Amino acid sequence: MELFNDDPKNQKKSIGKSAIDYIQASSILTPGKGFMDAYDFTLNPYSGCTFGCNYCYAAFFARSEDEKNNWGYWLKVKENALALLIKYRKKPLLNKTLYMSSVTDPYQPIEKDLELTRKILKELINYHKVRLVIQTRSPLVTRDIDLFHQFEVIQINMTVTTDSEV
């Protein structure tokens, strides 16, 4: 099941100065380890980020030096993310704690059009029973309040950026 089966010519290839690529991920859930070991899994529907916040730690986890140096100017959409999560229906995620997202923002500007994160949330609600933590800096997160109410346990962490150093 592909998330995007439209003509690729119609897909956005950039947002502002950021390049957008559509990729096939090999997996969607990563076991929590290191500073994420309090969580059973991390879930990242995107790789990279178009926000490009100068304080962001995620750039250090980019796969190449080029990606690190160009943080904020590239984004990879894991177009098969939902299909990968659907595979877990055979053995649902029960009483697991998920952190979305550890190395990207799940509410990238392109999320407004793609609704990838929203589709993932619906899948988690309908077929799994998880505790969910969401980390974002995007006001788009408010779009999904209707879905958040359907989780038994959910926590939304919001970064508020300003130009004040105080």
NORJORA-V59579 format. One record per backbone hydrogen bond with DSSP energy under -1.0 kcal/mol. NH is the residue of the N-H (numbers start at 1). CO is the residue of the C=O. Records with the same first field share a line. If there is no record, write none. Layout:
# NORJORA-V59579
NH=CO + CO
This chain:
# NORJORA-V59579
3=79
10=7
11=8
15=18
18=15
19=73
20=13
21=75
23=77
30=42
32=40
36=33
37=34
39=36
40=97
41=97
42=30
43=99
47=76
49=74
56=53
60=57
61=58
62=59
68=64
69=65
70=66
71=68
73=70
75=19
76=47
77=21
78=45
79=23 + 77
81=78
84=80
85=81
86=82
87=83
88=85
89=86
95=129
98=131
99=41
100=133
111=108
112=109
114=110
115=111
119=115
120=116
121=117
122=118
123=119
124=120
125=121
126=122
127=123
128=124
129=93
131=96
132=153
133=98
134=155
135=100
136=157
141=138
142=139
143=140
144=141
145=142
148=144
149=145
150=147
151=148
155=132
157=134
159=136
